Amino acid sequence: LSFSGFDEHMSELVRMVLPKVSAPGEEGNAAFEQARRQLVLDLADKTRLQPYQHAMEAFEVLTIKGRYSRVEMLQAVQDTKRVNLEAYDRFVKKVFATEAHLSMLIAGNIDRPRAKALVEEVAAGLGVDVA
């Protein structure tokens, strides 16, 4: 996640957005499906990338462990039994319960106490501990 902009309203934005990441609620179903359909369209459109981007993608698939091709990702995201809000909920609960690590870079005109408060706000919104 990334938040940017004027810092005076950042904590309110964090309080509004982060709880929806871990628990999207009923309105999250429509938003998730809309994002999934847009991803299908983006992955299916081969004209979106320049030729060198296609070459870099093929190179990464061959050389980076865990990197999937556009075709593999398209097949996965089209499978609504595997890619749905319930699967997302299970994934988020598992990650936040066992694997979550909060790493933040706060830059600009935010002093240390305010930055620490923002870190605590983010951790509370995601339900993770601050190390």
Residue, then its C-alpha position, 0 to 999 in steps of 0.5 A: l500500500s502507498f499513501s501520499g499527499f499532504d500529511e495533515h489528513m494522512s491519519e484520517l485516510v489511514r483510519m478509513v482505508l486500512p480496515k477495509v484491506s483486512a475486512p472489505g465487507e459486503e461492498g468489497n465484493a463488487a470492488f473485488e470483482q471489478a478489479r478482477r475483471q479489469l486485471v483480466l482485460d489488462l492481461a489479455d491486451k498484448t498491445r499494452l506493452q512495448p516490444y522490449q517490455h514483452a522481452m523483459e517479461a519473458f526474460e524474468v519468467l525464465t530467470i526469476k523463481g516464482r515469476y509467472s507469464r502473462v498467460e499463466m496469470l490470465q488463466a489464474v485470474q479467470d478462474t473465479k473459484r480460485v480468485n475471489l473475495e473469499a480466497y482473498d479473505r483467507f489469504v489476508k487472514k493467514v498473512f496478517a496472522t503469521e507473516a506480516h511485517l510492517s515496513m514504512l518510509i515516511a518522508g517530508n515534513i513529518d516530525r518523529p513523534r508524528a511519524k511514530a503515531l502514523v506507524e502505530e495507526v497503520a499497525a492498528g489498522l492492519g492488526v499487526d504488531v509494531a516491532 
